[in-house]
Each structure stands twice: as structure tokens, then as C-alpha cells.
């Protein structure tokens, strides 16, 4: 399941760098995009609170917390949704970096 998530993230953010952060696999592109990890009964995705708010309706069927979504291990992963979340995070990070650059050039 982790490999499925990894491939999904790689496809959604082909320029992202794989890393380990907080002892979890993560992808970064102009900052962290997402973290993910396996636990006994679920796989957690940590996509930042902004992504959870943006996809609140689609994520409502899954348990989670402020910055976490838990996908049950005994159910198929919502890979399309994970891909959409990652693409949202890419746009968010790139927008933040562009805004910083624009404010410095003024």
C-alpha cells in the first residue's frame, strides 16, 4: 500500500524529491508536499491542514485529525483522491514561493 501511495505521489508530482522527515517517507517540492506512513490498522497521509480543508467533503468518510487522514488497511486506497491532494499541494507550494519572490523584487 505504501508503494501504491509512493507511485501515486510520484505521478502527481514528478519533479518532487523523496526524503525522510520526522522518520517518515515524504515528498518535497519547494517545501514538504506530503508525509505518509503505515500503522497497525491504517495508512496515514499528512498533506497539511490546507489540503484537508480543501478536500474536506471527499475526505469525510475517513478518520483523521487536523493535519492527518487515516485510510483503513482493509479497504482500497483512494489513489485518485491522493493524486488530487498532491497536485493541490504542488500548486500551493509553488504559489507560496512565487509570492515570496515577487515580494522580494519590490
C-alpha positions as CSV (number, residue, x, y, z in Angstrom):
1,X,0.0,0.0,0.0
2,X,2.9,2.4,0.7
3,X,4.3,1.6,-2.7
4,X,1.0,2.5,-4.3
5,X,0.9,5.8,-2.5
6,X,4.5,6.4,-3.5
7,X,3.8,5.8,-7.1
8,X,0.7,8.0,-7.0
9,X,2.6,10.9,-5.4
10,X,5.5,10.4,-7.9
11,X,3.0,10.6,-10.8
12,X,1.2,13.7,-9.4
13,X,4.4,15.5,-8.6
14,X,7.1,14.1,-11.0
15,X,9.6,16.8,-10.0
16,X,9.3,16.2,-6.3
17,X,12.2,14.8,-4.2
18,X,11.7,11.8,-2.0
19,X,13.0,12.3,1.5
20,X,12.7,11.0,5.1
21,X,11.4,13.6,7.6
22,X,10.2,13.0,11.1
23,X,11.2,9.4,10.4
24,X,8.5,9.1,7.7
25,X,8.7,9.0,3.9
26,X,7.9,12.4,2.5
27,X,8.0,14.2,-0.8
28,X,9.2,17.8,-1.2
29,X,8.9,20.4,-3.9
30,X,9.7,23.9,-2.7
31,X,8.8,22.6,0.8
32,X,7.1,19.5,2.0
33,X,4.2,18.3,0.0
34,X,3.1,15.2,2.0
35,X,4.3,12.7,4.5
36,X,2.9,9.2,4.7
37,X,3.3,6.2,7.0
38,X,1.9,2.8,7.8
39,X,0.5,1.9,11.2
40,X,-1.1,-1.3,12.5
41,X,-4.7,-0.6,11.2
42,X,-4.3,2.2,8.8
43,X,-2.1,4.2,6.4
44,X,-1.8,7.9,7.3
45,X,-1.3,10.7,4.9
46,X,-0.2,14.1,6.2
47,X,-1.0,16.6,3.5
48,X,-1.1,19.8,5.6
49,X,-4.3,21.4,7.0
50,X,-5.0,23.4,3.9
51,X,-5.3,20.3,1.8
52,X,-7.6,18.6,4.3
53,X,-9.8,21.7,4.4
54,X,-9.9,21.9,0.5
55,X,-10.9,18.2,0.2
56,X,-13.0,18.1,3.4
57,X,-16.0,16.6,1.6
58,X,-14.1,13.8,-0.2
59,X,-12.2,13.0,3.0
60,X,-15.2,13.0,5.3
61,X,-15.5,9.2,5.0
62,X,-12.1,8.7,6.5
63,X,-10.9,9.2,10.1
64,X,-8.4,11.9,10.7
65,X,-7.2,14.8,12.7
66,X,-6.3,18.4,11.9
67,X,-3.4,17.5,9.5
68,X,-3.9,13.8,9.1
69,X,-6.1,11.4,7.1
70,X,-6.2,7.7,8.0
71,X,-7.0,5.2,5.3
72,X,-8.1,1.8,6.7
73,X,-5.7,-1.0,5.7
74,X,-8.6,-3.4,4.8
75,X,-10.0,-1.1,2.2
76,X,-8.7,0.1,-1.2
77,X,-6.7,3.3,-1.1
78,X,-8.4,6.3,-2.8
79,X,-5.4,6.8,-5.2
80,X,-7.2,9.3,-7.4
81,X,-8.0,11.5,-4.4
82,X,-4.5,11.2,-3.1
83,X,-3.2,12.3,-6.5
84,X,-5.6,15.3,-6.5
85,X,-4.4,16.3,-3.0
86,X,-0.7,16.1,-4.0
87,X,-1.4,18.2,-7.1
88,X,-3.1,20.8,-4.9
89,X,-0.1,20.8,-2.6
90,X,2.3,21.3,-5.5
91,X,0.3,24.3,-6.7
92,X,0.1,25.6,-3.1
93,X,3.9,25.4,-2.6
94,X,4.7,26.9,-6.0
95,X,2.3,29.8,-5.4
96,X,3.8,30.5,-2.0
97,X,7.4,30.5,-3.5
98,X,6.3,32.8,-6.3
99,X,4.6,35.2,-3.8
100,X,7.9,35.3,-1.8
101,X,9.9,36.1,-4.9
102,X,7.5,38.8,-6.0
103,X,7.6,40.5,-2.6
104,X,11.4,40.4,-2.6
105,X,11.6,42.0,-6.0
106,X,9.5,45.0,-5.0
